[in-house]
Amino acid sequence: MEEEKAAGISLFASAIALMATMASHPTGRELIEHGGTQAAVSHSLGLISIPLALFGFLIVTRILRRIPNLAVFAFITYAVGAMAMLIAATLSGFVASAVVNDDVLFHYTGYLNRSFATVGVVAISLAILLWSIAMIRERLWVAVLGLAIGGATIIAVGSGHLRLNLHGFAIVAISQAIWTICVAVWMLGFAPRQQV
C-alpha cells in the first residue's frame, strides 16, 4: 500500500475515533451516577485516535516539501498537543472515575484535565494552521478550511469565548475531525504533482 493511502486510512480512522469519543463521552453527572465504565470506553477511543493521527500526519508532513521546515514544525507542535491530549484523556477517562467519591480529588482531576485539554487544543489548532499554510499550493480548499478552523479555535479559546467544557470541547473536536477527514480524502486521492 502506498504511504499516502496508509496515511489517508489512518487519518480517517483517527477522526472517526475522535468523533466516537465525543458521541459517547459521559457528563460529570453521569460519571458520578453510573461509574467510570462509559468514561473508560469513551476515552480509550480517544487514546486510540492519537497514534493513528500521528502516523497519518507524519506522512502528510513528509509530502509537504514546498515549505518543509514549516511542515516539520507543525508536526512537532501537533505531537506536543497530542501528548497533552493523551494526559487529559487519561485523567478524564481513568483517574476521574477512580476518585469520583472524593470530592476534592475529583474536582482537582477536572482542573488538570481542562488544563491539559486547553494546551492540547491550542497546540493542535496551531499545527493545523501551520500545515494549512504549507499546503496552500497543494490543496487550496483543505488549506483554507484549516486556516479557518485553526485560527478560529485559537482565537475563541485564547479569548475565553469558547470554554472547554464538554460542549465546547465537542465543537473543537468535531471541527478538527472534519479537517482531518478532508486531509484523509486528499491523501486517499493523492497524486504527486509533476515538475514543470
Buried (B, 14 or more C-beta within 10 A) or exposed (E): EEBBBBBBBBBBBBBBBBBBBBEBBBEBEEBBEEEBEBBBBBBBBBBBBBEBBBBBBBBBBBBBEEBEEBBBBBBBBBBBBBBBBBBBBBBBBBBBBEBBEEEEBBEBBBEBBBBBBBBBBBBBBBBBBBBBBBBBEBBEEBBEBBBBBBBBBBEBBEEEEBEBEEEBBBBBBBBBBEBBBBBBBBBBEBEEEEEE
